[in-house]
Amino acid sequence: MTQFKLATGSLTSRQGPILLGITEGKNLPSWAGGWSESVRKAVQRLLGSGQFKGKLNETFLLPEGSRWLILVGAGKKEELTLDRVRQAAASASRRAMNAGIESFSRGLVQVAQATAEEVAQAVTEGTLLGTYRYDELKNVPAEERRRLKSVTMVVPAAKDLSAARRGVARGRVIAEAVCWGRDLINRPANRLTPRIMAAEAKGAARRFRFSCRVLDPARMRRLGMNAVLAVAQGSVEPAQFIILEYRGRGSRSGGPLLFAGKGITFDSGGISIKPAAKMEQMKYDMSGGAAVLASIRAIAALKLPVHVVGLVPATENLPSGSAQRPGDVIRTYSGKTVEVENTDAEGRLVLADALGYAQRFKPRAILDLATLTGACVVALGHHAMAVMGNDERLIERVQRSASRTHERVWRLPLWPEYGEQIRSDVADLKNVGVGGGGTITAGYFLKEFAGKTPWVHLDIAGVAWAESDQPYRPKGATGAGVRLLVDLASHWREER
């Protein structure tokens, strides 16, 4: 991945391509005073022509002697935020990479109420996330693969150098974890089966020094994880129940923070089969599980002083002669029975067993993530996760992390009336509701298995996959939720 270097001084003294941010408007930016008259005139002509207006994420390559100036729009000056810095860094870095520019220098911008460390982290995240490409299966010679090899971040004030270095280090760890999660999600289902996903988790645990255990179907059967096994029974691929645990130095006594993620490595819908259109994308139905794996990798790499457990029930959901049928009744790990009205509502089934098993750890809080419902996309589109929960304080903490990371959430209610929509005539619950509100009834179903533990559910169905390139979310898997979970863990002790 791209290497980052830090330097002090002025950008005007740097050799090679230079990245310059321009806020919206026709006036020359403040940095222009340090450049030659020819550069100032060229930028002024560009702004006056209307070819480049400084709008957020606009980019332009301007020749300056024997090198390039990479111009990127930062939007209105008064609206500059850390996320806009992240976006602009992504857009400019991608433009440079696509133009064959392998390295450039850039400054460390100032953002109101943000530290040099936070800005450096945002720049690093944007650069790495924006230039991500999934191409491990393409037969392209290494020399033909365009890569951004290095970025030199020029820090104007030497006193900010240490802070910027910390920000770069933190941003790199988090972005690399997100990109690893994206790799897992983007892989075709034949190259990321439940067993391969478990092997990837074990490899990360060895590398970043946290523990990983995997329960096979025989062990799950003895424990009574019948919901996971029911979803898996239509596939020849055996289910895997992945258990991760990281205990940071200085973590307080008491129960852990627990993350659970849906790990359906391919979802055909089972007997209630999905339409053929875009079914190939159903490899991303394990995005919640990938977010859990990637976030714990980052938390361990950052050596955060927290105790975190991750649970990922991983399986395929396929139709066959052995597949579960609509109308089947399952006794879950917790003992509650569920009538399966629709086999395509399988994510809540595997998470029901995960949430039940979570109680063994006596967690202080549980967060689950899942590409759970198409109804979430109808409600919120592709801009926010739906958040529901049984604990006001935990929901507020998730909302603060969402605000800090710009992984936006929107709260939906869990009123008792929604619970009535999932009552079954033949079992305790049924796995789909009646009367609309599908995202909420799915959340209420999970609430039945969270018990009295503070719990929050994040439906990431609308944000886990991008149909087109966005500034730091290239087309395909986005790695949604990872940065939010890492931020929550980072502030866990101080906000308790």
LONUVO-174420 format. One record per residue (C-alpha): residue number from 1; x, y, z. Coordinates in Angstrom, 1 decimal, padded with zeros to 4 digits. Layout:
<recs>
REC   num     east    north       up
REC   NUM        X        Y        Z
...
</recs>
This chain:
<recs>
REC   num     east    north       up
REC     1    000.0    000.0    000.0
REC     2    000.9    003.7   -000.2
REC     3    003.8    004.8    002.0
REC     4    003.6    008.0    003.9
REC     5    006.5    010.4    004.7
REC     6    006.4    013.4    006.9
REC     7    008.4    016.6    006.4
REC     8    008.4    020.2    007.7
REC     9    008.8    023.4    005.7
REC    10    007.0    024.8    002.6
REC    11    005.4    022.9   -000.3
REC    12    007.0    025.4   -002.7
REC    13    010.4    023.9   -002.0
REC    14    009.3    020.3   -002.8
REC    15    010.3    018.6   -006.0
REC    16    007.8    016.5   -008.1
REC    17    004.0    016.6   -008.2
REC    18    002.2    018.7   -005.6
REC    19   -001.3    018.3   -004.3
REC    20   -003.1    021.6   -003.6
REC    21   -006.6    022.1   -002.2
REC    22   -008.8    024.9   -003.4
REC    23   -012.0    026.1   -001.7
REC    24   -015.0    027.1   -003.7
REC    25   -014.9    030.6   -005.3
REC    26   -013.0    032.7   -007.8
REC    27   -010.5    034.2   -005.5
REC    28   -007.0    032.8   -005.2
REC    29   -006.5    030.5   -002.1
REC    30   -004.3    031.8    000.7
REC    31   -001.4    029.4   -000.2
REC    32   -001.1    031.0   -003.7
REC    33    001.0    033.9   -002.3
REC    34    004.0    031.5   -001.8
REC    35    004.1    030.4   -005.4
REC    36    005.5    032.0   -008.5
REC    37    003.6    034.5   -010.6
REC    38    003.1    032.0   -013.4
REC    39    001.5    029.5   -011.0
REC    40   -000.8    032.2   -009.5
REC    41   -001.9    033.3   -013.0
REC    42   -002.5    029.8   -014.2
REC    43   -004.7    029.0   -011.2
REC    44   -006.5    032.4   -011.5
REC    45   -007.2    031.7   -015.2
REC    46   -008.5    028.2   -014.3
REC    47   -010.9    029.6   -011.7
REC    48   -012.0    032.4   -013.9
REC    49   -012.7    030.0   -016.8
REC    50   -015.2    027.9   -014.8
REC    51   -013.4    024.7   -015.7
REC    52   -012.6    024.2   -012.1
REC    53   -014.6    025.8   -009.3
REC    54   -013.3    024.3   -006.2
REC    55   -016.4    022.3   -005.6
REC    56   -015.9    019.3   -003.2
REC    57   -014.1    016.4   -004.9
REC    58   -013.4    018.3   -008.2
REC    59   -010.0    017.5   -009.5
REC    60   -007.7    019.0   -012.2
REC    61   -004.2    018.3   -013.3
REC    62   -002.3    021.6   -014.0
REC    63    001.2    021.5   -015.6
REC    64    003.8    023.6   -013.8
REC    65    007.1    023.4   -015.6
REC    66    008.2    019.8   -015.7
REC    67    005.8    018.7   -013.0
REC    68    002.2    018.5   -012.2
REC    69    000.0    020.4   -009.7
REC    70   -002.9    018.2   -008.6
REC    71   -005.8    020.5   -007.7
REC    72   -008.7    019.2   -005.6
REC    73   -011.8    021.0   -004.6
REC    74   -012.5    021.3   -000.9
REC    75   -015.9    023.0   -001.2
REC    76   -016.9    026.0    000.8
REC    77   -014.3    027.1    003.2
REC    78   -016.7    027.5    006.1
REC    79   -018.0    024.0    005.5
REC    80   -014.6    022.2    005.7
REC    81   -014.8    019.2    008.0
REC    82   -012.6    016.2    008.7
REC    83   -014.8    014.1    006.4
REC    84   -014.5    016.6    003.6
REC    85   -010.7    016.4    004.1
REC    86   -011.0    012.6    003.9
REC    87   -013.1    012.8    000.7
REC    88   -010.8    015.3   -001.0
REC    89   -007.7    013.3   -000.2
REC    90   -009.4    010.2   -001.7
REC    91   -010.5    012.0   -004.9
REC    92   -007.1    013.7   -005.5
REC    93   -005.2    010.5   -004.8
REC    94   -007.3    008.5   -007.1
REC    95   -006.9    011.1   -009.9
REC    96   -003.2    011.1   -009.4
REC    97   -003.0    007.3   -009.4
REC    98   -005.1    007.0   -012.6
REC    99   -002.9    009.6   -014.3
REC   100    000.2    007.5   -013.6
REC   101    001.5    009.7   -010.9
REC   102    003.2    007.4   -008.4
REC   103    004.1    010.0   -005.7
REC   104    003.3    013.5   -004.7
REC   105    003.7    016.0   -001.8
REC   106    000.8    017.7    000.0
REC   107    000.2    020.0    002.9
REC   108   -001.6    019.4    006.2
REC   109   -004.7    021.6    006.1
REC   110   -006.3    023.3    009.1
REC   111   -009.8    022.3    010.1
REC   112   -011.7    024.2    012.7
REC   113   -011.8    022.4    016.1
REC   114   -009.6    019.5    014.8
REC   115   -006.1    018.7    015.8
REC   116   -003.1    018.0    013.5
REC   117   -003.4    014.3    014.5
REC   118   -007.0    014.1    013.5
REC   119   -006.4    015.9    010.1
REC   120   -003.4    013.6    009.4
REC   121   -005.6    010.6    010.2
REC   122   -008.3    011.7    007.9
REC   123   -005.9    012.4    005.0
REC   124   -004.3    008.9    005.5
REC   125   -007.6    007.2    005.6
REC   126   -008.9    009.0    002.5
REC   127   -005.8    008.3    000.5
REC   128   -005.7    004.6    001.3
REC   129   -009.4    004.0    001.1
REC   130   -009.8    006.1   -002.1
REC   131   -007.1    004.3   -004.0
REC   132   -008.2    000.8   -003.0
REC   133   -008.7   -001.7   -005.9
REC   134   -009.8   -005.3   -005.8
REC   135   -007.7   -006.9   -008.5
REC   136   -006.2   -010.0   -007.0
REC   137   -007.9   -012.2   -009.5
REC   138   -007.0   -010.2   -012.6
REC   139   -004.2   -011.3   -014.9
REC   140   -002.5   -007.9   -015.1
REC   141    001.3   -007.8   -015.0
REC   142    002.6   -006.1   -011.9
REC   143    004.3   -003.4   -013.9
REC   144    001.0   -002.4   -015.5
REC   145   -000.9   -002.1   -012.2
REC   146   -001.2    001.6   -011.4
REC   147   -000.3    002.3   -007.8
REC   148    000.2    005.4   -005.7
REC   149    003.6    004.5   -004.1
REC   150    004.1    007.4   -001.7
REC   151    002.7    010.6   -000.3
REC   152    004.8    013.2    001.6
REC   153    002.8    015.2    004.1
REC   154    004.4    018.5    004.7
REC   155    003.6    019.9    008.1
REC   156    004.1    023.7    008.3
REC   157    004.7    023.8    012.0
REC   158    007.4    021.6    013.5
REC   159    005.5    021.4    016.7
REC   160    002.8    019.4    014.9
REC   161    005.1    016.8    013.5
REC   162    004.7    014.3    016.3
REC   163    000.9    014.7    016.3
REC   164    000.8    014.2    012.5
REC   165    002.9    011.1    012.8
REC   166    000.5    009.6    015.3
REC   167   -002.4    010.4    013.0
REC   168   -000.8    008.8    010.0
REC   169    000.0    005.7    012.0
REC   170   -003.6    005.4    013.3
REC   171   -005.2    006.2    010.0
REC   172   -003.0    003.6    008.3
REC   173   -003.9    000.8    010.7
REC   174   -007.6    001.5    010.4
REC   175   -007.6    001.9    006.6
REC   176   -005.6   -001.3    006.1
REC   177   -008.1   -003.2    008.2
REC   178   -011.0   -001.7    006.2
REC   179   -009.3   -002.7    003.0
REC   180   -008.7   -006.2    004.3
REC   181   -012.4   -006.5    005.1
REC   182   -013.2   -005.2    001.6
REC   183   -011.0   -007.9    000.1
REC   184   -012.9   -010.6    002.0
REC   185   -016.2   -009.2    000.9
REC   186   -015.2   -008.7   -002.7
REC   187   -014.0   -012.3   -003.1
REC   188   -016.3   -014.6   -005.0
REC   189   -018.1   -017.1   -002.9
REC   190   -016.1   -020.0   -004.2
REC   191   -013.0   -018.2   -002.9
REC   192   -014.4   -017.2    000.5
REC   193   -016.3   -020.2    001.9
REC   194   -017.1   -020.3    005.6
REC   195   -013.9   -022.4    006.2
REC   196   -011.8   -020.0    004.2
REC   197   -013.3   -017.1    006.2
REC   198   -012.4   -018.9    009.4
REC   199   -008.8   -019.5    008.2
REC   200   -008.5   -015.8    007.4
REC   201   -009.6   -015.0    010.9
REC   202   -007.0   -017.4    012.4
REC   203   -004.3   -015.8    010.2
REC   204   -005.2   -012.3    011.4
REC   205   -005.3   -013.5    015.0
REC   206   -001.7   -014.9    014.7
REC   207   -000.4   -011.7    013.0
REC   208   -002.1   -009.2    015.4
REC   209   -002.0   -011.3    018.6
REC   210   -005.5   -011.9    019.6
REC   211   -007.2   -015.3    020.1
REC   212   -009.4   -017.1    017.6
REC   213   -011.5   -020.3    018.1
REC   214   -013.7   -021.9    015.5
REC   215   -016.6   -024.2    016.3
REC   216   -017.4   -026.8    013.7
REC   217   -020.9   -028.2    013.0
REC   218   -020.4   -031.1    015.5
REC   219   -019.6   -028.7    018.3
REC   220   -022.4   -026.4    017.3
REC   221   -024.9   -029.3    017.3
REC   222   -023.8   -030.3    020.9
REC   223   -024.3   -026.7    022.0
REC   224   -027.7   -026.4    020.4
REC   225   -026.9   -023.8    017.7
REC   226   -029.7   -025.2    015.6
REC   227   -030.5   -021.9    013.9
REC   228   -027.1   -021.6    012.3
REC   229   -027.2   -025.3    011.3
REC   230   -030.6   -025.0    009.8
REC   231   -029.4   -022.2    007.5
REC   232   -026.3   -024.3    006.6
REC   233   -028.1   -027.6    005.9
REC   234   -028.8   -026.8    002.3
REC   235   -025.1   -026.5    001.5
REC   236   -022.3   -029.0    001.3
REC   237   -020.0   -026.4    002.9
REC   238   -020.0   -026.8    006.7
REC   239   -020.9   -023.8    008.8
REC   240   -018.2   -022.3    011.0
REC   241   -018.8   -020.3    014.2
REC   242   -015.8   -017.9    014.6
REC   243   -015.0   -016.6    018.1
REC   244   -012.4   -013.8    018.4
REC   245   -011.1   -012.2    021.7
REC   246   -008.7   -009.4    022.3
REC   247   -007.9   -008.3    025.8
REC   248   -005.9   -005.0    025.7
REC   249   -003.3   -004.2    028.4
REC   250   -005.0   -001.9    030.9
REC   251   -008.5   -003.0    030.1
REC   252   -010.7   -002.9    033.1
REC   253   -012.3   -005.9    034.8
REC   254   -015.8   -006.8    033.9
REC   255   -017.5   -008.0    030.8
REC   256   -016.2   -007.3    027.3
REC   257   -017.5   -005.1    024.5
REC   258   -019.0   -007.7    022.1
REC   259   -019.4   -007.4    018.4
REC   260   -021.4   -010.0    016.4
REC   261   -021.6   -010.0    012.6
REC   262   -023.7   -011.9    010.0
REC   263   -021.4   -014.1    008.0
REC   264   -023.5   -015.5    005.1
REC   265   -020.8   -016.1    002.6
REC   266   -023.3   -016.6   -000.2
REC   267   -027.1   -016.0    000.0
REC   268   -029.3   -017.5   -002.7
REC   269   -032.3   -017.1   -000.5
REC   270   -032.5   -020.9    000.0
REC   271   -035.9   -022.5   -000.9
REC   272   -037.4   -018.9   -000.9
REC   273   -034.9   -018.2   -003.7
REC   274   -034.0   -014.7   -004.8
REC   275   -034.4   -013.4   -008.4
REC   276   -031.4   -014.1   -010.6
REC   277   -030.7   -010.4   -011.2
REC   278   -027.7   -009.3   -009.2
REC   279   -027.6   -012.6   -007.2
REC   280   -023.9   -012.6   -007.9
REC   281   -023.6   -009.7   -005.5
REC   282   -024.9   -011.9   -002.6
REC   283   -021.2   -012.7   -001.8
REC   284   -021.4   -009.5    000.2
REC   285   -023.9   -010.9    002.6
REC   286   -021.1   -011.5    005.1
REC   287   -020.2   -007.8    005.3
REC   288   -021.2   -007.7    008.9
REC   289   -019.0   -010.6    009.8
REC   290   -016.1   -009.0    007.8
REC   291   -016.6   -005.7    009.7
REC   292   -016.3   -007.6    013.0
REC   293   -013.1   -009.4    011.9
REC   294   -011.5   -006.2    010.5
REC   295   -012.4   -004.0    013.5
REC   296   -010.9   -006.5    016.0
REC   297   -007.8   -006.7    013.8
REC   298   -007.5   -002.9    014.0
REC   299   -008.3   -002.7    017.7
REC   300   -005.5   -005.3    018.4
REC   301   -003.0   -003.5    016.1
REC   302   -003.7   -000.2    017.8
REC   303   -003.3   -001.9    021.2
REC   304   -006.4   -000.3    022.6
REC   305   -006.9   -000.8    026.4
REC   306   -010.2   -002.6    025.9
REC   307   -011.6   -006.2    026.2
REC   308   -013.4   -007.1    023.0
REC   309   -015.1   -010.3    021.8
REC   310   -016.2   -010.9    018.2
REC   311   -018.7   -013.6    017.1
REC   312   -019.2   -014.5    013.4
REC   313   -021.6   -017.3    012.5
REC   314   -020.4   -018.1    008.9
REC   315   -022.4   -020.3    006.5
REC   316   -023.9   -020.4    003.0
REC   317   -027.7   -020.2    002.4
REC   318   -028.5   -022.5   -000.6
REC   319   -031.4   -024.5   -001.8
REC   320   -031.2   -028.3   -002.1
REC   321   -033.0   -031.5   -001.0
REC   322   -031.6   -031.1    002.5
REC   323   -032.3   -027.3    002.8
REC   324   -034.7   -026.0    005.5
REC   325   -038.2   -025.4    004.3
REC   326   -040.7   -022.6    004.8
REC   327   -042.8   -023.8    007.8
REC   328   -040.0   -025.5    009.6
REC   329   -039.6   -024.8    013.3
REC   330   -036.2   -024.4    014.9
REC   331   -035.2   -024.5    018.6
REC   332   -032.4   -021.9    018.9
REC   333   -029.4   -021.9    021.2
REC   334   -031.4   -019.8    023.8
REC   335   -034.2   -022.3    023.8
REC   336   -036.7   -020.1    021.9
REC   337   -038.5   -021.7    019.0
REC   338   -038.8   -020.0    015.6
REC   339   -041.1   -020.7    012.7
REC   340   -039.2   -020.2    009.4
REC   341   -041.8   -018.5    007.1
REC   342   -039.1   -017.4    004.6
REC   343   -035.7   -019.0    004.2
REC   344   -034.4   -015.7    002.8
REC   345   -034.7   -014.2    006.2
REC   346   -031.7   -016.2    007.3
REC   347   -029.4   -013.6    008.7
REC   348   -031.5   -013.0    011.8
REC   349   -031.5   -016.8    012.4
REC   350   -027.7   -017.1    012.6
REC   351   -027.5   -013.9    014.7
REC   352   -030.1   -015.3    017.1
REC   353   -027.7   -018.1    018.0
REC   354   -024.8   -015.6    018.1
REC   355   -026.7   -013.3    020.5
REC   356   -027.7   -016.2    022.6
REC   357   -024.1   -017.5    022.8
REC   358   -022.9   -014.0    023.5
REC   359   -024.4   -014.2    027.0
REC   360   -021.7   -016.7    028.0
REC   361   -019.2   -013.8    028.0
REC   362   -021.4   -011.6    030.3
REC   363   -020.7   -008.7    028.0
REC   364   -021.2   -005.1    029.1
REC   365   -022.7   -004.3    025.7
REC   366   -023.4   -006.1    022.4
REC   367   -023.4   -004.6    018.9
REC   368   -024.4   -006.6    015.9
REC   369   -024.0   -005.7    012.2
REC   370   -025.8   -007.3    009.3
REC   371   -026.9   -006.8    005.8
REC   372   -030.2   -007.8    007.2
REC   373   -033.1   -006.3    005.2
REC   374   -033.8   -004.8    001.7
REC   375   -036.4   -002.7    003.6
REC   376   -033.5   -000.8    005.1
REC   377   -032.4    000.3    001.6
REC   378   -036.0    001.4    000.8
REC   379   -036.1    003.4    004.1
REC   380   -032.6    005.0    004.1
REC   381   -031.2    004.5    000.7
REC   382   -027.4    004.1    000.5
REC   383   -026.4    006.9    002.9
REC   384   -026.9    005.5    006.4
REC   385   -027.2    002.5    008.6
REC   386   -030.3    001.8    010.5
REC   387   -029.7    001.7    014.3
REC   388   -032.0    000.1    016.9
REC   389   -031.4   -001.0    020.4
REC   390   -032.6   -001.5    024.0
REC   391   -030.3    000.9    025.8
REC   392   -030.4    004.7    025.3
REC   393   -026.9    005.3    026.5
REC   394   -025.4    002.8    024.2
REC   395   -027.4    004.1    021.2
REC   396   -026.1    007.6    022.0
REC   397   -022.5    006.3    022.1
REC   398   -022.9    004.7    018.7
REC   399   -024.4    007.9    017.4
REC   400   -021.3    009.9    018.6
REC   401   -019.0    007.4    016.9
REC   402   -021.0    007.6    013.8
REC   403   -020.7    011.4    013.8
REC   404   -016.9    011.3    014.4
REC   405   -016.3    008.8    011.6
REC   406   -019.1    010.0    009.2
REC   407   -020.4    006.4    009.1
REC   408   -023.9    007.8    009.5
REC   409   -026.7    006.1    011.4
REC   410   -030.4    006.8    011.6
REC   411   -032.5    005.5    014.6
REC   412   -035.6    003.5    014.1
REC   413   -038.1    002.6    016.9
REC   414   -038.6   -000.7    018.6
REC   415   -042.0   -000.3    020.0
REC   416   -043.9   -003.4    021.4
REC   417   -046.4   -003.2    018.5
REC   418   -043.6   -004.3    016.1
REC   419   -043.0   -007.4    018.3
REC   420   -046.6   -008.5    017.8
REC   421   -045.9   -008.7    014.1
REC   422   -043.4   -011.6    014.6
REC   423   -045.5   -013.8    016.9
REC   424   -046.1   -017.2    015.5
REC   425   -049.1   -019.5    015.9
REC   426   -046.9   -022.6    016.2
REC   427   -043.7   -021.3    017.8
REC   428   -042.5   -018.5    020.0
REC   429   -041.5   -016.3    017.0
REC   430   -041.5   -016.3    013.2
REC   431   -038.6   -015.0    011.2
REC   432   -040.6   -012.5    009.1
REC   433   -043.1   -009.9    010.2
REC   434   -046.5   -008.9    008.8
REC   435   -047.8   -005.4    008.2
REC   436   -044.6   -003.6    006.9
REC   437   -041.7   -002.1    008.8
REC   438   -039.5   -005.0    007.8
REC   439   -036.2   -003.5    009.0
REC   440   -037.8   -002.8    012.4
REC   441   -039.5   -006.3    012.8
REC   442   -036.1   -007.9    011.9
REC   443   -034.5   -005.7    014.6
REC   444   -037.2   -006.7    017.1
REC   445   -036.6   -010.3    016.3
REC   446   -032.9   -009.9    017.3
REC   447   -034.0   -008.0    020.5
REC   448   -035.7   -011.2    021.7
REC   449   -032.3   -012.9    021.8
REC   450   -030.2   -010.0    023.3
REC   451   -031.8   -010.4    026.7
REC   452   -031.2   -007.7    029.2
REC   453   -027.7   -006.9    028.0
REC   454   -027.3   -003.4    026.5
REC   455   -027.6   -004.1    022.8
REC   456   -027.6   -002.2    019.5
REC   457   -028.3   -003.5    016.0
REC   458   -026.9   -001.9    012.9
REC   459   -028.5   -002.8    009.6
REC   460   -025.8   -002.1    007.0
REC   461   -027.7   -003.4    004.0
REC   462   -027.7    000.0    002.2
REC   463   -024.1    001.0    002.8
REC   464   -022.1   -002.3    002.6
REC   465   -021.9   -002.2   -001.2
REC   466   -021.4    000.7   -003.6
REC   467   -022.7    000.4   -007.2
REC   468   -020.4    003.2   -008.4
REC   469   -017.2    004.9   -007.2
REC   470   -017.6    007.3   -004.3
REC   471   -014.7    009.4   -002.9
REC   472   -013.3    006.9   -000.4
REC   473   -015.7    004.0   -001.2
REC   474   -014.8    002.6   -004.6
REC   475   -017.3    000.4   -006.4
REC   476   -017.9   -002.9   -004.6
REC   477   -017.4   -003.6   -001.0
REC   478   -017.2   -000.6    001.3
REC   479   -016.1   -002.1    004.6
REC   480   -018.9   -000.2    006.3
REC   481   -018.9   -000.3    010.1
REC   482   -015.2   -000.9    010.7
REC   483   -014.2    002.7    011.4
REC   484   -017.3    003.2    013.6
REC   485   -016.6    000.1    015.7
REC   486   -012.9    001.0    016.1
REC   487   -013.9    004.6    017.2
REC   488   -016.4    003.1    019.7
REC   489   -013.7    000.9    021.2
REC   490   -011.2    003.8    021.3
REC   491   -013.6    005.9    023.4
REC   492   -015.0    003.0    025.4
REC   493   -013.2    003.7    028.6
REC   494   -013.5    007.5    028.6
REC   495   -017.2    007.5    027.8
REC   496   -018.3    004.8    030.3
</recs>
